[in-house]
Amino acid sequence: MDNNLHEECGVFAAYSLSGEDVAAYIYYGLFALQHRGQESAGISVSDTSGEKGNICSVKGMGLVNEVFDKKNLETLKGNLGVGHVRYSTTGASIPSNIQPLAINYIKGTLGLAHNGNLVNAAELKQELSYTGAIFQSTIDTEVIAYLIARERINTKNVESAVLNAMKKLKGAYSLVIMSPRKLIGARDPFGFRPLVLGKKDDTYFFASETCALDAVKAEYVRDVEPGEVVTIYKDKVTGETVIESDKTLCGRKHAHCIFEYIYFARADSVIDGISVYDSRVKAGKILAQEHPAEADVVVGVPNSGLIAAYGYSMESKIPYCMGFEKNSYVGRTFIKPSQTMREAGVMIKLNAIKQAVNGKRVVMIDDSIVRGTTSAQIVKLLRDAGATEVHVRISSPEFLFPCYFGTDVPSSKELVATGKSVEEICKIIGADSLGYFPNDRLNELIDKTDDFCDACFSGNYPEAAPKHDIRNI
């Protein structure tokens, strides 16, 4: 049933100015961001009072609790660190692509983790290769690291090198970077992917979502602005904490990914001042207004469909109930069933609750339809559980175009909505009726008119799409 969309990754960083080890903070922060990537995880730390440039890392394939244990976490001694969880959209699923990246270069060391996709990664990689760069991975994060290292040779400090590198990057990137004595958070000028700043006592954090700050009981300070570079360090003379902000690249039109609110982000997160929970409730209400149905119950497909289903129920006055039970313990090591056990394998991950839907006309709310196969399987689950009618409502518009900014939307030819009417898609998934969220009302989810990217629905890319498919670099 893994035909859903995936985000590329989540990042988390911590810097304790008092010298406290931060690995445990990063571990719990990554745990809270596990929904953003289940393929691999990594943590890199250094001690700002110890030998300069000594980075210690633990990385591996799998979930956070599969990669880290008490023993290897205890080896991560340091008060400055960055962490990463990954689902690949560019680069193969191999150990050499696990982040954070830790590099040694003439000015010292860098530890770097990245969320997003560059649209000019291939061109930059070729340019760097001609100047002698040797790449050890196939991810565009390494391209960013090389650019920063090259710029650092001719700049007065690492944050200036980051800014200069950003001027050459095109596409989506939220970065957390550690030098021997500084922690840096940076976000692309469009603000495709989220990045927030937090604080707990004298420890500062960067995270992809506010839910990760909650996990370590940190206070949300603010979002890193699109195009901003935020640098945190301790003044060598006074010993005071310094937080610097460079907004040289701020100011252009923003393009926050609308799918963060529909699907990617956790419901308890707040992104760029907008509650994800509130956005999903609105989505459900709008669906009920645009696509009413005569039904007995409303159910949501776990997890991102649940809150939209609640909103649909509120607006339509049709009772809401839990229609599915999801097995939360199926990780990446789950053994796929044989051909003859495929349907049993589906039910291991998700099962309809017969007592809730048997003999009922059901409105089923989900966040998206990609290839159509997963939706067809879920509709069948409801029918097998005794649902007399299944009316599918989707809290996003039809996917018609690939994404080049950190979401693994497949090519148009693989998308079920390409070249097909809603009625044809309805028949493919086996539903009695089908309704999508209207594209012209997406702005209502975040109460903004044009600060978001909906290219996967509209084809209106904020930045020119690459000439070739960067997702296969």
Sequence and secondary structure as in RCSB ss.txt:
>XXXX:A:sequence
MDNNLHEECGVFAAYSLSGEDVAAYIYYGLFALQHRGQESAGISVSDTSGEKGNICSVKGMGLVNEVFDKKNLET
LKGNLGVGHVRYSTTGASIPSNIQPLAINYIKGTLGLAHNGNLVNAAELKQELSYTGAIFQSTIDTEVIAYLIAR
ERINTKNVESAVLNAMKKLKGAYSLVIMSPRKLIGARDPFGFRPLVLGKKDDTYFFASETCALDAVKAEYVRDVE
PGEVVTIYKDKVTGETVIESDKTLCGRKHAHCIFEYIYFARADSVIDGISVYDSRVKAGKILAQEHPAEADVVVG
VPNSGLIAAYGYSMESKIPYCMGFEKNSYVGRTFIKPSQTMREAGVMIKLNAIKQAVNGKRVVMIDDSIVRGTTS
AQIVKLLRDAGATEVHVRISSPEFLFPCYFGTDVPSSKELVATGKSVEEICKIIGADSLGYFPNDRLNELIDKTD
DFCDACFSGNYPEAAPKHDIRNI
>XXXX:A:secstr
   S  B EEEEEEEETT    HHHHHHHHHHTGGG  SEEEEEEE TTSSTT EEEEEEES HHHH  HHHHHT
   SEEEEEEE  SSS SSGGG S EEEEETTEEEEEEEES BSSHHHHHHHHHTTT   SSSSHHHHHHHHHHH
HHTTSSSHHHHHHHHHTT  B  EEEEE SSEEEEEE TT  S  EEEEETTEEEEESSHHHHHHTT EEEEE  
TT EEEEEE TTT  EEEEEE TT  S   EETHIIIIIS TT EETTEEHHHHHHHHHHHHHHHS    SEEEE
 TTHHHHHHHHHHHHH   B   EEE TT  TT     GGGHHHHHHHHEEE HHHHTT EEEEEES  SSSHHH
HHHHHHHHHTT SEEEEEESS    S   SSB    GGG TTTT  HHHHHHHHT SEEEE  GGGGGGGTT SS
SEE HHHH   SS   SS GGG 
